[in-house]
């Protein structure tokens, strides 16, 4: 009977510990969306430019056709999404990794 009571108390403590750790993880993730418990930590600030981080890169040629231009730019973390337009032949989204200065790919609706 004592062994069973010890197992129940041990499992109860384990459950409480896991609930506290999950709560801590939710709190940290709400404060810093890039926070990770395990693995490589993401950069703490996305407002810094690559030049201030020491990862400077040269100009990037987008290779746009004549008449096409950048209509909108959206930044998320280390990625920049460039919406190209205005014609239907130009419509595409270019994904750029700002920290490395390289084009990751193009998303075309056609």
Secondary structure as GFF3:
##gff-version 3
##sequence-region A 1 110
A	DSSP	alpha_helix	2	31	.	.	.	ID=ss1
A	DSSP	alpha_helix	50	53	.	.	.	ID=ss2
A	DSSP	beta_strand	69	76	.	.	.	ID=ss3
A	DSSP	beta_strand	79	85	.	.	.	ID=ss4
A	DSSP	beta_strand	92	97	.	.	.	ID=ss5
A	DSSP	beta_strand	102	108	.	.	.	ID=ss6
###
